[in-house]
Amino acid sequence: MRRLLVGFLLALLAAGAALWWWLHQPLWAGTEALELAIEPGTTPRGVARGVVAAGASADARLLYAWFRFSGQDRAIKAGNYEIPRGRRPSACCRSWCAARRRCAR
């Protein structure tokens, strides 16, 4: 029983470390900013797919999971956004919820 608990805690710690690492990786490392258009009524899953379709190097499923986990999935606002080079998923999601047109660091 004790080994099972230790194994579970280690797996949980590894998952948390992987999530932290992913959240601190840039969505885009290219030379020019990505353009993202979020139409009114677009679902959070559609936004995640749109980010990937725009050229971001993130997995749409992970991005959607972050929207849900962070509680920002229903707060994303429609608009045209720019994702500058080196911006993290968490910073961009905050800007989409605040309806800023450029992701903040």
MIDOSE-1310 file (N, C-alpha, C; in nm, 2 decimals, decimal comma, always signed):
residues 105
mrrl	+0,08/-0,12/+0,00/+0,00/+0,00/+0,00/+0,09/+0,13/+0,00; +0,19/+0,12/+0,08/+0,28/+0,24/+0,09/+0,35/+0,26/-0,04; +0,40/+0,16/-0,11/+0,46/+0,17/-0,24/+0,37/+0,23/-0,34; +0,24/+0,19/-0,34/+0,14/+0,24/-0,43/+0,12/+0,39/-0,41
lvgf	+0,11/+0,44/-0,28/+0,10/+0,58/-0,25/+0,22/+0,66/-0,29; +0,34/+0,60/-0,27/+0,46/+0,67/-0,31/+0,47/+0,68/-0,46; +0,43/+0,57/-0,53/+0,43/+0,58/-0,68/+0,33/+0,68/-0,73; +0,21/+0,68/-0,67/+0,11/+0,78/-0,71/+0,16/+0,92/-0,69
llal	+0,22/+0,95/-0,58/+0,27/+1,09/-0,55/+0,39/+1,12/-0,64; +0,47/+1,03/-0,68/+0,58/+1,06/-0,78/+0,52/+1,09/-0,91; +0,42/+1,01/-0,95/+0,35/+1,04/-1,08/+0,29/+1,17/-1,08; +0,22/+1,21/-0,97/+0,16/+1,34/-0,96/+0,26/+1,45/-0,97
laag	+0,37/+1,43/-0,90/+0,48/+1,53/-0,91/+0,54/+1,54/-1,05; +0,56/+1,43/-1,12/+0,61/+1,44/-1,25/+0,51/+1,51/-1,35; +0,38/+1,48/-1,33/+0,28/+1,55/-1,41/+0,28/+1,70/-1,39; +0,29/+1,74/-1,26/+0,30/+1,88/-1,23/+0,42/+1,95/-1,29
aalw	+0,53/+1,88/-1,28/+0,66/+1,93/-1,34/+0,64/+1,95/-1,49; +0,58/+1,85/-1,56/+0,56/+1,85/-1,70/+0,47/+1,97/-1,74; +0,36/+1,99/-1,66/+0,27/+2,10/-1,69/+0,34/+2,23/-1,67; +0,42/+2,25/-1,57/+0,49/+2,37/-1,54/+0,59/+2,40/-1,66
wwlh	+0,66/+2,30/-1,70/+0,75/+2,31/-1,82/+0,68/+2,35/-1,94; +0,57/+2,29/-1,97/+0,49/+2,32/-2,09/+0,44/+2,47/-2,09; +0,39/+2,51/-1,98/+0,34/+2,64/-1,96/+0,44/+2,75/-1,98; +0,57/+2,72/-1,96/+0,68/+2,81/-1,97/+0,75/+2,80/-2,10
qplw	+0,70/+2,72/-2,20/+0,76/+2,71/-2,33/+0,68/+2,81/-2,42; +0,75/+2,87/-2,51/+0,68/+2,97/-2,60/+0,58/+2,90/-2,70; +0,47/+2,96/-2,72/+0,38/+2,91/-2,82/+0,44/+2,92/-2,96; +0,52/+3,01/-2,98/+0,57/+3,04/-3,12/+0,71/+3,09/-3,10
agte	+0,80/+3,03/-3,18/+0,94/+3,07/-3,17/+0,99/+3,12/-3,31; +0,90/+3,15/-3,40/+0,94/+3,19/-3,53/+0,99/+3,34/-3,53; +1,02/+3,39/-3,65/+1,07/+3,53/-3,65/+0,96/+3,63/-3,65; +0,84/+3,60/-3,71/+0,74/+3,70/-3,71/+0,62/+3,66/-3,62
alel	+0,54/+3,75/-3,58/+0,43/+3,72/-3,50/+0,32/+3,65/-3,58; +0,24/+3,57/-3,50/+0,13/+3,49/-3,56/+0,01/+3,58/-3,55; -0,08/+3,57/-3,64/-0,21/+3,64/-3,64/-0,32/+3,54/-3,61; -0,40/+3,57/-3,51/-0,51/+3,48/-3,47/-0,64/+3,56/-3,47
aiep	-0,74/+3,51/-3,54/-0,87/+3,57/-3,54/-0,97/+3,48/-3,47; -1,03/+3,53/-3,36/-1,13/+3,45/-3,28/-1,27/+3,51/-3,32; -1,35/+3,44/-3,38/-1,48/+3,48/-3,42/-1,58/+3,47/-3,30; -1,68/+3,56/-3,30/-1,78/+3,54/-3,19/-1,84/+3,41/-3,20
gttp	-1,86/+3,35/-3,08/-1,92/+3,21/-3,07/-1,82/+3,10/-3,08; -1,70/+3,13/-3,10/-1,60/+3,02/-3,12/-1,58/+2,95/-2,98; -1,58/+2,82/-2,98/-1,56/+2,74/-2,86/-1,42/+2,75/-2,82; -1,39/+2,72/-2,69/-1,25/+2,71/-2,65/-1,17/+2,61/-2,72
rgva	-1,23/+2,50/-2,76/-1,16/+2,40/-2,84/-1,13/+2,45/-2,98; -1,22/+2,53/-3,03/-1,20/+2,59/-3,16/-1,09/+2,70/-3,16; -1,08/+2,77/-3,04/-0,97/+2,86/-3,03/-0,84/+2,79/-3,02; -0,83/+2,68/-2,95/-0,71/+2,60/-2,94/-0,67/+2,55/-3,08
rgvv	-0,76/+2,50/-3,15/-0,74/+2,46/-3,29/-0,69/+2,57/-3,38; -0,75/+2,69/-3,36/-0,71/+2,81/-3,44/-0,57/+2,85/-3,41; -0,53/+2,84/-3,29/-0,39/+2,88/-3,25/-0,29/+2,78/-3,32; -0,32/+2,66/-3,32/-0,24/+2,56/-3,39/-0,24/+2,58/-3,54
aaga	-0,36/+2,61/-3,59/-0,37/+2,63/-3,74/-0,30/+2,76/-3,78; -0,28/+2,86/-3,69/-0,21/+2,98/-3,72/-0,06/+2,96/-3,73; -0,02/+2,84/-3,67/+0,13/+2,81/-3,68/+0,20/+2,79/-3,55; +0,12/+2,79/-3,44/+0,19/+2,77/-3,31/+0,23/+2,63/-3,29
sada	+0,34/+2,62/-3,22/+0,40/+2,48/-3,20/+0,34/+2,42/-3,07; +0,22/+2,43/-3,04/+0,16/+2,37/-2,93/+0,06/+2,26/-2,97; +0,02/+2,17/-2,89/-0,08/+2,07/-2,91/-0,21/+2,13/-2,88; -0,31/+2,12/-2,97/-0,44/+2,18/-2,94/-0,51/+2,12/-2,82
rlly	-0,49/+1,99/-2,80/-0,55/+1,92/-2,69/-0,50/+1,98/-2,55; -0,36/+2,00/-2,55/-0,30/+2,05/-2,43/-0,35/+2,20/-2,40; -0,36/+2,27/-2,51/-0,40/+2,41/-2,50/-0,54/+2,42/-2,45; -0,63/+2,34/-2,50/-0,77/+2,33/-2,46/-0,78/+2,29/-2,31
awfr	-0,70/+2,19/-2,28/-0,70/+2,14/-2,14/-0,65/+2,26/-2,04; -0,56/+2,34/-2,09/-0,51/+2,45/-2,01/-0,62/+2,56/-1,99; -0,70/+2,58/-2,10/-0,81/+2,67/-2,09/-0,91/+2,63/-1,98; -0,94/+2,50/-1,99/-1,04/+2,44/-1,89/-0,98/+2,44/-1,75
fsgq	-0,86/+2,39/-1,73/-0,80/+2,38/-1,60/-0,78/+2,52/-1,53; -0,75/+2,62/-1,61/-0,73/+2,76/-1,56/-0,86/+2,83/-1,53; -0,97/+2,78/-1,58/-1,10/+2,84/-1,56/-1,12/+2,96/-1,66; -1,04/+2,97/-1,76/-1,05/+3,08/-1,85/-1,12/+3,04/-1,98
drai	-1,17/+2,92/-1,99/-1,23/+2,87/-2,11/-1,36/+2,95/-2,15; -1,43/+3,00/-2,06/-1,55/+3,07/-2,09/-1,53/+3,22/-2,10; -1,41/+3,27/-2,07/-1,39/+3,41/-2,07/-1,31/+3,46/-2,19; -1,28/+3,37/-2,29/-1,21/+3,41/-2,41/-1,30/+3,50/-2,49
kagn	-1,24/+3,61/-2,53/-1,32/+3,71/-2,61/-1,29/+3,71/-2,76; -1,38/+3,74/-2,84/-1,36/+3,74/-2,99/-1,28/+3,86/-3,02; -1,20/+3,85/-3,13/-1,12/+3,96/-3,18/-1,00/+3,91/-3,26; -0,92/+4,00/-3,31/-0,80/+3,97/-3,38/-0,68/+3,99/-3,29
yeip	-0,60/+3,89/-3,28/-0,49/+3,89/-3,19/-0,36/+3,87/-3,26; -0,25/+3,91/-3,20/-0,12/+3,89/-3,25/-0,04/+3,81/-3,14; +0,02/+3,70/-3,18/+0,10/+3,62/-3,08/+0,25/+3,65/-3,12; +0,31/+3,74/-3,05/+0,46/+3,76/-3,07/+0,54/+3,64/-3,04
rgrr	+0,66/+3,64/-3,09/+0,76/+3,54/-3,07/+0,79/+3,53/-2,92; +0,79/+3,41/-2,87/+0,83/+3,38/-2,73/+0,72/+3,39/-2,63; +0,60/+3,41/-2,67/+0,49/+3,43/-2,57/+0,45/+3,29/-2,52; +0,42/+3,28/-2,39/+0,38/+3,15/-2,33/+0,23/+3,14/-2,34
psac	+0,18/+3,01/-2,33/+0,03/+2,99/-2,33/-0,05/+3,06/-2,23; +0,00/+3,07/-2,11/-0,07/+3,13/-2,00/-0,08/+3,28/-2,02; +0,02/+3,34/-2,07/+0,01/+3,49/-2,09/-0,08/+3,52/-2,21; -0,08/+3,44/-2,31/-0,17/+3,47/-2,42/-0,32/+3,44/-2,39
crsw	-0,34/+3,34/-2,31/-0,48/+3,31/-2,26/-0,53/+3,42/-2,18; -0,45/+3,48/-2,09/-0,49/+3,59/-2,01/-0,53/+3,71/-2,10; -0,45/+3,73/-2,20/-0,48/+3,85/-2,29/-0,60/+3,83/-2,37; -0,63/+3,70/-2,41/-0,75/+3,68/-2,49/-0,88/+3,69/-2,40
caar	-0,86/+3,67/-2,27/-0,97/+3,69/-2,18/-1,00/+3,83/-2,15; -0,89/+3,91/-2,15/-0,90/+4,06/-2,12/-0,93/+4,14/-2,25; -0,93/+4,07/-2,36/-0,96/+4,13/-2,49/-0,85/+4,23/-2,53; -0,73/+4,21/-2,49/-0,62/+4,29/-2,54/-0,58/+4,23/-2,68
rrca	-0,53/+4,31/-2,76/-0,50/+4,27/-2,90/-0,36/+4,21/-2,91; -0,28/+4,22/-2,81/-0,14/+4,17/-2,82/-0,12/+4,09/-2,69; -0,06/+3,98/-2,70/-0,03/+3,89/-2,58/+0,07/+3,97/-2,50; +0,05/+3,96/-2,37/+0,15/+4,02/-2,27/+0,24/+3,91/-2,22
r	+0,36/+3,95/-2,18/+0,45/+3,85/-2,13/+0,42/+3,80/-1,99
